[in-house]
Amino acid sequence: MDPAQVLALYESFAGDRLTFLYSGSFHDDHTARLIALVEEYLEGEGAPRVMRGRLAFIMVEAYQNIVRHRSLGAEVGVGRSLFLLRSRGNVHEVTAMNAVGEEDERRLSAALQRLSDMDHQEMKRSFLKGLQSDARTTRGGAGLGLLEMARRSGNPLRHSFTPIGDGRALFGLQVLVGGDHGWLSSDAGPAGTQHQVIATSGVDLLCRGALPAAMQEELLRMVERDLNDDRPRAERAKHAFLLVTGVLSDMEVVGEGPMVVVSMPGAHTTITVAAPLRMDSAARLEQAVELVRAMDAPALQRRYRDILLGREGAATGLDLGLIDLARRSIGALRYSRYGRHGQPFVVLEVDV
């Protein structure tokens, strides 16, 4: 990904305490990982239990709607599915995007129009009535899911349909949970979710904000599952992810925290980390990267072995992490530095 594009992506989610975006294979078993991810975040934020349950339900329902109802054969390019959570204080915005055919578009439009005309009590009665009927299909009954998301959120749903050709549209659905401060994204369509950048760059997942170890573990499990059909590639991605986050832990991150992006644009996997740093941390990282990039493969191997054996003086975790990354990478490490709000903003990227 172009480093200027990485900075623009970081800026597009400015103000968020947590941004989590997923645009991978949408395996059903990721559902449990989503719950664990949001539970870890909300517990750290001190959110009440009722909010945790409400947000977890809406996230699962939105994610499952993509799993059940996306139009098969349209999962790449302009029809790529996307799940996005943005959290800011007590306000949480969940977005689900997936391609739908003409029949599903008509059905969804009608259901959303009916919802917009209902008050809370009407939603509750309609939901209970729906549970007693045979309306739910083998594909999951999206109408009841929409109704319950609207009822539990306490806010109107927002949606969009963007034509993408071949009789299909990209359906965007947004749910706002908590607070009455308005939407965090500009709209429910591709522009409001950076869909074009995500699709063209082959982004599998993105996480922006504080990354405690438990959240890193859930992200790593999602990456490994998406690469389950190619175990060597999954192992390479796993090691690179751990090394990149290890390098990050050796830096003094400021502002709104780091952003980690895992992309799968072709036969390789790209791990990108971007973060605003203190001046001294940025200078230390830049110097370490330049030293590593100046080494050829045999020199990297010798230096790696010497560090492990304690030869040639002390080395930091940063040195060891970058050398190990360079040993495993396809091509050189890529490093860029920008200015942002008076602080260095760095982008480090590796292909494996």
N, C-alpha and C positions, 0 to 999 in steps of 0.2 A: 504494500500500500504506500502511496506517495506520502512522505512525512508531513507535508503541508495539509494533506487530506486528513491525516491522523489528528493534527491539531484542530482542524475545523470540526471533526467529529467530537473531539473532547469538548470544544466550546459549545456545540449544539445542545449539550446536556448540562450546561452551566447552572449552578444552583442546586443540583441534585445531591442528596446525601448518598444515594445508591442508584446506579443505572445498571440494569441487567438486560442484555439483549441476546436472544437465541434465534439462529436461522439455519439450523442444521437438518438432521434427518428426521426429527420429530418422532423419536421412539416413544412408545407408550410408557416404558419404565423410567423415563426422565421425570414423570410426574412426581414421584417420591423425592427426587433430588430437588425439584423446585420447592416443594414444601420445606425440606430441610434447609435450603438456602435462605428462604424468607424468614423461617423461624429463627435461624441464627442471627440474621440481621436485626429483626424486630426485638429479639431478646436483648441484644446489645444496645438498642435504642430505648429500652425500657417501655415498650409499647404494651398496653393492657391486653390481657388474654382474649377479650372479645374482638379486638382489632386484629389480632393475629389469626383467629379463626375465620373472620370475615374475609380478610385479604387472601388467605390460603385457599378458601373455597373459590373465590373469583378467579384467582390465578389458574387453579386446576381446571375450572370450567372453560376458561378462555383457551387454555392450551389444548384441552381435549376436543374443543370445537375444531381446532386446526387439524388434529390427528384424524378426526372422523369425517370432516366435511370438505377438506381441500380437494380441488379438482386434480385428479391424477394426470400426469403428463405435463403439468404446468409449473413444476416446482423449481425451475431454474430461470434465471434472468428476471424479466418483469413480473413473472408469476410466482416468484420465490416467497415462501411462507416466512413469517417473522413473528416473534413474540417479544414484547418489550415491557419491562417494569421500570417505572421511574418513581422514586420516593424522595420526598422533601418534607422533613418535619412529620406532621401527622397527616400529610396528603400523599396518596399513592395512586398512580395512574397505570392501568394495565391496558396494553394494546395487543390485539391479535390480528394478523393479516394473512389472508390466503386467497388463492384464486378460486373462483366459483363459476359454474356454468349459468346459462340464461335462466333455466328453471329455478335453480337455487337462489339466484339474484331476486327473482320475482317473489319467491316464498319469503326470503329474509326481509325484503322491503316491506311486504305486507305485515309481517310479524312485528317489525320495528315501529311501523306506523301505529299499529294497535297499542303497542306498549306506551308510545308517547301520549296517548289519550287516556291512560289509566292513572288513578291515584294509588297510594300504597295499599289501601284495603282492597281495591279491585284487583291489584296484582296478586295479593294473597289468596283471594277467592278463586281467581283464575288458575293459579298454580295448583291449589288443592283439587280443583275440578280436573285439571289435566292429569294429575297423578292417578285419578280414578278411571280415566278413559284408556282407550287402546291407541292413543295418538302417537306414542313413542315408537319410532321405527328402529330397525336394526342399525341404522346409522346414528342413533343416539337422541333424536328428538331435540333439535336445536332450539325450537320455540320455547320449551320449558326452561332450558338453560338460560336463554336470554332473559326470560321473565324473572328467574330467581337471581340472576346477577343484578338486574335493575333493582329488585326488591331489597336485596342485602346491602347494596351500595348506598341506597337512599338518594341517589342522583340519577338524572336522565342519562341514558346511553348516548354515545356519539358514534356516528358511522359514516362511511364513504364507500362509493363504488367507482373504481377507475378502470375504464375499458382498456384491455391489453391485447385485443385481437382474437380471432378464431372463436367468436361468440362467448368469450370469457371476460370476467372483470376481476380486479383485485379488490377484495372486500376487506375493509378496515373497520374494526370495532374497538371502541375505547370505553373503559369503565373507570370512573373516579370514585375513590374510596377515602372517606374521612375529610373533614374540613369543607369549607365553602369558598375557597380562594380561587377557584377557576382551574381550568385545564393547564397542565404543564407543557404540553405539546401544542404547536400552532394549529394542527388539524389531525384528523384520523386517517388521512391519506398518506401516500408515499413521501410527500415533502415533510410532513411532521414527524416522520420516523427515520429519516435518512435512508429510506429503502433502496434508492438507486445506488448509493455508495456501498451499502451492505451487499447487494446482489452482485454488482460488478466486481467487487473485491473478494467474493467467495467467503464472506465472514461466517464462521460457524457460531461463535459466541463472543460476547463483549461484556466486560464488567468494569464499572467505573466507581471509585470510592474506596473506602477502607476494605482491605482484604485479609481478614483473620484466617488462621490456618484451616478452620472448619469449613469456611466458604471456599477456600482454594481447593479443598478436597472434593467438594461437590462439583465444582467446575471441571476438575481433572477427570472425574468419573464420567461426566457427560462427553468430554472429548474422546476418552478411551472407548466409550460405547459407540460413538459415531464412526470410529475407525476400527470397529471390531472385526470387519472383514479383511483387514490388512494388519495383522499383528505386529510385524516389524515397523510399519509406519506408526502404529499406535504407541509402540515403545519409544520411538524417536521423539514423538510429540510429547509424551509424558516426561521424559528426561529434560527436554528443552523447556517445558513449562515450569518444572521444578527449579531449574537453574535460573531462569529469568526472574521468577518470583524471589529466589534466594538473593540474586543481585539487588533486587528492589529493596529487600529487607535490610541491606547494608547501607542504604541511602537515607538521608533525612528528607522525607517527602513533606511538602507544605501544601497549604490551600485545601482544595477539595479532594486530594488524594490521587492515587494512580489510576491508570486505565490499562487493562490487559485485553488484548484482542487475539483470538485464534482464528486464522483464516485457512481455507483449503481450496485455493484457486486452481489447482491442477494435481500433479502427481506428488507434490510436496506440501508440507504444512508450514505456515508462517506464524511465528509467535511475535507479537509486538507489545512492548510495554512503553507507556508514555506517562510522564509525571512532571509536575512542577517541583523543583528542588531548591534547596538552599544553595547559595553561590559556591560554597566550599565543596559540597557534595557533587555538584555538577562538574566542577573543575577536576575533582578526583576521578569521577567516572570517565570524563573525556580523556584524561591522561592514560587511564588504564586501558580504554578501548584502543587508543592509538598504539600503545605498546603491543597489544595482542594482534592488531591488524598488520603490524610490521613483521610478524613472524610467519615463516612458511610452515608447512605441515610437520616436518621433522623437528623444527625448533619448538613448535607447540607441544609436541609429544615429550621432548626432553624436559622442557620447563614444567610440564604437568607432573612428570615423574619426579623431578627434583623437589617440587613443592610437597608432594606426598611423602617423600623420604626425608624432608626437613633440610635439604641442602640449599646452598646459595642464599642464606639469610631467611628472615621471616617473610611470609606472604599473607595477605589478608584474604578473607572469604570472598571479597570482590574479585581479587586477582584470580583465585582458583576457579570461581564460577565463570568468569569471562573466558578463561583459557579452555575450560571444559566445553563451554558453548561453542567456541571457535573450532575445537576438535571435531565436534559432531555436526557442524553446520555444512550446508551446501553453499559454497562461496563465502565471502567475507561477511563479518558482522556489519550491519548498517547503523550509523549513528548520526543524528541531527540535533541541533540545538536552536531554539527560538527564544525570544523574549516574550513574557506574558505577565502583565500586571507587576512589572518591576522584578520578576523572578525568572530564572532560566527554566525553560520547558524543554525536556529532552525526550527524544524518541529513539529507542533501541529495538532493532528488528533482526530476526534470524530465521533462515529457511532450513528445515530439516526433512 
